[in-house]
Amino acid sequence: MNRIKFIIVGVLLSLTIFTSCLKSGLYDLPAFTDANINNIYFEYRYQDPSSTWIDGTAIVKNVTLVVVTKNIDASANTVTVTVEVPAASGTFTTDERAKVALTNLVCTTDISTAAKIEPVNGAPLLGRPGDFSAPRNYLVTAADGKTSKTWTITVTALNNP
């Protein structure tokens, strides 16, 4: 009886593995050719000594910075922003707020569908703390793998009132 169960399970398993839900003859969708930056965000990360992991290391927290002005020019491939540090609150103390500088910002972007973005000419990796005290260049490659644009991100001011 166990042998019959084993054979039945084997047949059902092989039918599942060797069949497909997809129909044959489907046409390929066109690859996207857009290589744009559509939006930009900045944050500041800091270690909170009042909140620690079980091993005693401080937990890293982040504060979203306010993008006060933003100009995304798709014809010139430039993004120009002014960023403002929010007021001190909770564990983001006045002392920690004073440490926010153009040299330790975390930048993230929204880019075209299925595109990829990579730093060029020594620009910091997006999503990690980096120096934005000078214009930074990023290569955005469209989903088609052929179309690409080099974008320049410039933070014109960091307001820390």
Secondary structure by P-SEA (a helix, b strand, c coil): caaaaaaaaaaaaaaaaaccccccccccccccccccccccccbbbbbccccccccccbbbbbbbbbccbbbbbccccbbbbbbbbccccccccaaaaaaccccbbbbbbbccccbbbbbcccccccccbbbcccbbbbbbbcccccbbbbbbbbbcccccc
